[in-house]
């Protein structure tokens, strides 16, 4: 064969190969889309429980957050109440000590008057 015919055959075989590759790629892409479409209902069915579960978890999280805020408020009130009661206990203790020393003083006076 002559060189020109060989180049033409080589070019035409390259072109045939390119067309075949393009056709194969289009077929693969089409098959991929069909397979993806075939699995779409199953994927959607599987994702529904997760979506409803997500809403349920969100509601639980909000409820727990509210409960936590209430616990913080109750703890704050109890802390304030404890501070007040500790202050009252200290003042009561001071009064008891003062009255105890007064009683001791009065007992000493009574003892001295009896003598």
For each residue, the residues with C-beta under 8 A, 3 or more apart:
1: 5 6 9
2: 5 6
3: 6 7
4: 7 8
5: 1 2 8 9
6: 1 2 3 9 10
7: 3 4 10 11
8: 4 5 11 12
9: 1 5 6 12 13
10: 6 7 13 14
11: 7 8 14 15
12: 8 9 15 16
13: 9 10 16 17
14: 10 11 17 18
15: 11 12 18 19
16: 12 13 19 20
17: 13 14 20 21
18: 14 15 21 22
19: 15 16 22 23
20: 16 17 23 24
21: 17 18 24 25
22: 18 19 25 26
23: 19 20 26 27
24: 20 21 27 28
25: 21 22 28 29
26: 22 23 29 30
27: 23 24 30 31
28: 24 25 31 32
29: 25 26 32 33
30: 26 27 33 34
31: 27 28 34 35
32: 28 29 35 36
33: 29 30 36 37
34: 30 31 37 38
35: 31 32 38 39
36: 32 33 39 40
37: 33 34 40
38: 34 35
39: 35 36 42 43
40: 36 37 43 44
41: 44 45
42: 39 45 46
43: 39 40 46 47
44: 40 41 47 48
45: 41 42 48
46: 42 43 49 50
47: 43 44 50 51
48: 44 45 51 52
49: 46 52 53
50: 46 47 53 54
51: 47 48 54 55
52: 48 49 55 56
53: 49 50 56 57
54: 50 51 57 58
55: 51 52 58 59
56: 52 53 59 60
57: 53 54 60 61
58: 54 55 61 62
59: 55 56 62 63
60: 56 57 63 64
61: 57 58 64 65
62: 58 59 65 66
63: 59 60 66 67
64: 60 61 67 68
65: 61 62 68 69
66: 62 63 69 70
67: 63 64 70 71
68: 64 65 71 72
69: 65 66 72 73
70: 66 67 73 74
71: 67 68 74 75
72: 68 69 75 76
73: 69 70 76 77
74: 70 71 77 78
75: 71 72 78 79
76: 72 73 79 80
77: 73 74 80 81
78: 74 75 81 82
79: 75 76 82 83
80: 76 77 83 84
81: 77 78 84 85
82: 78 79 85 86
83: 79 80 86 87
84: 80 81 87 88
85: 81 82 88 89
86: 82 83 89 90
87: 83 84 90 91
88: 84 85 91 92
89: 85 86 92 93
90: 86 87 93 94
91: 87 88 94 95
92: 88 89 95 96
93: 89 90 96 97
94: 90 91 97 98
95: 91 92 98 99
96: 92 93 99 100
97: 93 94 100 101
98: 94 95 101 102
99: 95 96 102 103
100: 96 97 103 104
101: 97 98 104 105
102: 98 99 105 106
103: 99 100 106 107
104: 100 101 107 108
105: 101 102 108 109
106: 102 103 109 110
107: 103 104 110 111
108: 104 105 111 112
109: 105 106 112 113
110: 106 107 113 114
111: 107 108 114 115
112: 108 109 115
113: 109 110
114: 110 111
115: 111 112
